[in-house]
Each structure stands twice: as structure tokens, then as C-alpha cells.
């Protein structure tokens, strides 16, 4: 078996790729020299020190791959230990599982966006003050509403596909997803554009 170089197996939080919101695929790359066909079975690897986050993400992504006609196995089922896997253990797990592809996802950045809705106030029409209901209805037009400030957190992640017989990555994509605590629900929205791009590239 050829050397499988995986530069992303470091201790990096996957930190909840998480949200029910739509994931945006911001960038993709495919090795122009790759001439192999689509992979038949993928080992899904999530990079995280949070054991439950890693396992939930890997399970959910593997399930979605299967619904798209691609065999998949979560890495934690082959190497159940926590933290970074040793290279020989990961290599052995890939070979023993029969996977010909390895899909690795890591978080690379957390971004925050802030939106501000300015305060606005209008004086009630003078004519509306002739009766209490006139004043009341006019007040709905002219009441003061304070400015609202909303913060949105996003997770930027990188997903890379290796073909087991090739030491170099064959595809990589960058995604941007609204942060949330529901990893399983988020993975559904996250996986959709990634799988779509892999299909378009002829890799699955």
C-alpha cells in the first residue's frame, strides 16, 4: 500500500460544524493530474478533541454518503481511541475496512458577523390625539424601538479527500456554516454541498 500522507491529523477542534442553516461551499480544488475513477468506499474522519462531536459528525456524514450510494465507514468504529490516531493505526484501519478513500474534515476558523438595525421613532400624528384610541393607534406609528444588535457565528471548515493508493489529496473544499450545538442536524446541511461537489468532480 502506498504511503498515505495526512497533514490534518493534528489536535484541532471540529467544534460543532453545527447548524441547521445552509452551508456555503466557498472554495473547491481538484488535482488536475488525478486520472483515477470515483472512490467506492470512504472512511470519514473528523478532527476534534471532543469525542462526542467527532463520533456524531462521522456517523452522520457516513450515513448521508450511504444514502447517496457511496459505502462509508466512520473512523471511530475502526479506531475507537480518543484524540489523534497514530499513522500506523489509521493506515491499518483504512486497509482493513476496504476503504479506497479517506475524507478528513477539520475546523480552520470561527467568524463572527454583527448586524445592527438602527433605532427609529416618529411622533404620533397630532390629529390622532383627539381621543384615547386615536392616540393609541397613532402611537403604534410613532413609538420608539431601540436599535437591535445581532451576532452570527460561523464555522469555516476544510474537507479533503485522499485516495488510499495516492499519497496526495485529490480534492479539497472550504465551507462556511452557521454555528450551532446540534451537530447531527448541522451535518445534514454541511454534507449536502460537499457531496454534491464530489459528485460533480467525478470522485464519488
N, C-alpha and C positions, 0 to 999 in steps of 0.2 A: 504493500500500500504506500502510495506516495505521501510525502510529508504534508501534513495539514497545518498550515500556519494560521493561528487565530489571535490577532493582536488585541482583541477586545476583551479577553478573559482577564480582566482586572476587577478589583473590588469597586464597582460603581453601582449606585442605587438606580434601580429601574424606577423607583419611586412612583408608582401608580401611573401608568400610561393612561390615565384614567379619565374617562368621561363618557357620558352618553352623547356628547356633542360630536359632530362630524370631524373627522381627522383630515387635515390638509396634507397632501403629499407635495412637498415644496421642491424637491430635487431628486433626480434619479440618475444613475450611471450604470452602464453595462460594458463589460470588457469587449472591445471591438474585435479582439483576437479569438474570442471563445467560439468554437465551432461544434461543441457538443450539443446534444439534444436536450429536451426538458428532463428535469430530475423526476424520479418516480417515487422516492420516499425521502422525507425531510425530518431531520432531528431539529426540534425547536429549542433554542437556548435563550433564556432571559438572564440578563446580568443584574443581580441585586443581592444585597446582604439581607434583605427582608425575605425570609424563607417563604412565607405565605404569598407574598407578591409574586415572587418568581414562579412558584408552582401554579398559582391561579392563572397567570399570564400564559405560561407554557401549555397548560391543559386547554385553555380556551382557544388559543391560536391553533393548536393541533386539531381540535375538533372542527374548527372552521375550515382548515385545509382539507380535512376529510370530506366535508360537505361539498367541497369544490373538486372532488375526485382525486385528491393527492394523499397518498399514505403519509402519516406523520406520527412522530413519537416525541413526547416531552422528555427533555434530557434528564429531569429529576427522577423519572421512572427507571432510568438506566444507571444513573449515578445519584443516589439519594442524599449524599452528604451535602451539608450546607457550605456556603462560601465558594471560593474559586476552586474549580476542578483542576487536578493535575493533568498535564498534557497527555500522559500515557493512559490515564483513566478515561479521558474524553475520547481519545483516539480509539481505544478498545471498545468503548460504548457505541461509537458510530459504526465500527466494523461489525460488531456482534448484532446490532439492531438491523443490519442490512440497509441502512440509510445511505443514499448516494449524494445527499445534500445536507448541509448544515446551515440553518438560518439563525443568526445571532442578532438580538436587539439590545441596545444599551441607551440609556438616557445621556444626552450630551449637554443639555441646558434647560433651565427653567426661566421663562419670560413672564413679565407682568405688564399688562396694559391697563391704563386708567382712563375712564371716560367721565366727563363732567357735564351734567345738564344744568345750565345756568338758572338762577332764580329769576322769577318773573312776577310782577304784580301790576294790577290795574285798579284804578279807583272805580268803585261801583258807580253806574250812571246816576246822576243827580235825580232824575225823574223816578228812579226805582225806589227812592226813599219816602214816597208818599204813603206807603203802608208797610207794615212789618213784613208781609210776604213779598212785597215789591223789593224791599231792602234785602230780604233773604235771597231771592232769586238773583238779584244783581250782585250780591256778594260772591256767588259762585263764579261770576265772570271776573271779579276783581280781587279775589283773595290771594294772599301771598303764599307761595310754595317755595320752600328753601331749595337751594341747589342740591342736587344729588350726585354723589360720587360713587362709582362702581369700579372695583378692581377685578380683573380677569387674569387668572394664572394659566399658563400654557406649558406643556412639556414638549421639548424638542428631542426627538429620538432618532437614532440611526439604526437601520436594519440592513444587514449584509448577508448575502447568500454565497456560500462556498460549495463547490462541487468536490466531493471527497477525494476524487482522483486528481484534483488540481490544487496546487499549493496556494494559488492566488484567488482572491474573491472574483466572482463573475458578475455580481450585481450589488448595488448599494442604493438605498433610498433614505431620504430625510423626511420626517413627518413632524407635524405640529398639532398637538391635541390639547383641548381644554382639560385642565387638571381636575381630578375628582377622586373620591375614595373607593368608588365601585370599579375594581379592576376588571372583573369578568364582563360587565356591561360595556366598559370602555374598549376592551379588546375587540369586541364585535365591530365597532366603528373604526378602530385602528387597523384591523386586519383587511377590511374591505378594499381600500385603495392600494395597500401593499400587494395583496394577492392579484388585484386587477393589473397592476404594473408588471408583476412577474409573468402573468399570462400573456400580456401584450408583448413582452420581451421574448416570449417563446421558451421560458425557463421552467414552467410547470404546465 
